[in-house]
Amino acid sequence: MRAVTGVQLRRPEQLQQLLGCVFKALWIDALDLNDTQLTANALIAGGFDPGDIERLAQDPETKAALKATTQEAVERGVFGAPTLFVGDHMFFGQDRMDFVREALS
């Protein structure tokens, strides 16, 4: 989560690329991203430098931003990921994307 937050803060133009990389690793390849080597391999495959992403994740501003975002999520009733909002309506789970698409249209 800090890596995504760091990219969102410092390199927003790469956010979609990173999310695609992470989502593929988690939900398609079912990788354990607690394993640093698997995470590094997934990042490399996605076109990222693992060391660079680690530096972004360790940045104090990144950590503070994630804490603030987490607090907002708790206040809105988020209980897991992925959770998306369309207005005030919450959608939970990757299998809800069709509902999100419908709500947006």
Buried (B, 14 or more C-beta within 10 A) or exposed (E): EBBBBBBBBBBEEBBEBBBEBBEBBBEEEEBEEEEEEBBBBBBEEBEBEBEBBBBBBEBEEBBEBBEEBEEEBEEEEBEEEBBBBEEEEBBBEEEBEEBBEEBEE
